[in-house]
Structure formats: C-alpha cells, structure tokens
Amino acid sequence: MREIQLEINGERRTISAVSNVGELLRALGISESRVAVEVNRNIIRRGEWESTPLADLDRVEIVQFVGGG
C-alpha cells in the first residue's frame, strides 16, 4: 500500500495515500461538517475538496468549529 507524508496541523504524519482533501478527512475520521481546510496556505472551499489533489509533503491545516454556550 502506498503512503504519503503530510504535515497536518504542524505535525508530520505518514498516512495511506489519499488523492484529495475529502479522502483525507474521511481517512482521519473527521466529520466534514463544521470544518475548514487549508492546503499549502490556500483555503479550500468545501465544494472543491474532492477535486483538490494532495501530494507528498503538502501542508494541511484542518480547523474544526465547536459550538458551545
């Protein structure tokens, strides 16, 4: 199985190869609601997650919004 290295929220991680942002979120078990994603300092719109490719050594920031009171 092919693996790639990504820097996710400042931490270098080796994961099974994913081809796009949507696949990465699913592989990490992150719900796609209430989340923002940035790849190499570019904000990726939700509608572009499946068409935004990921490559070895990309820098990904994932921010989850939490509600509360």
N, C-alpha and C positions, 0 to 999 in steps of 0.2 A: 504494500500500500504506500502510495506516495505521500510525503509530508512536506509542509512548508513552515517557514518561520515567520511569525508576525510579531510586531510589537503592539500589544494590546493594552491600552491604558498605562503605558510606560513600562510594561513588563514583557520581556522577550519570551514567546511561547512557541513551541513546536506542536503543530496540530495536523491531523489528517487533512490532506489537501481539500480545500473548498475553492469553488471557482468564482463566487461572488459574495457580496455582503449579506444577502438573505441567507445563503447557505451557512455562512459563518455564525450568524445569530442563532440559527437552529442547532448547529453543532455545539454551541456553547450553552444551549438551553435557555436562551434569553428570549422572553416574550417580545414580540415585535410591536406591541402597543406601548406607548409612553417611553419611547427610546429615541435618541438622536445618535447618528453615526457620522464620524468624520474619518476620511481616509487621506493620508498624506496632506493634512491641513485643509482639505476640501470637504465641506458639508455635503453629505449625500442625501438627497430627498428620498423619502420612503418609496415613491414610485420608481426610483432608479436603483433600488437595492439589488434586484435580480439581474440588472444589466451592467452593474458596476463590478468589473473584474478585480480580483485580488491576486497579487504576485508575491513571491518570496521577498521578505524583508519590508513589506509595506507597514506603515504606521497607522494603527486604527485606534480611534478613541470612541468609546461607547458610553453614553450618558443615559442613565435611567432616571426618569422623573418619578418622584414619590409624592403621593398626596398625604395630607395629614391635617390635623387640626389642633 
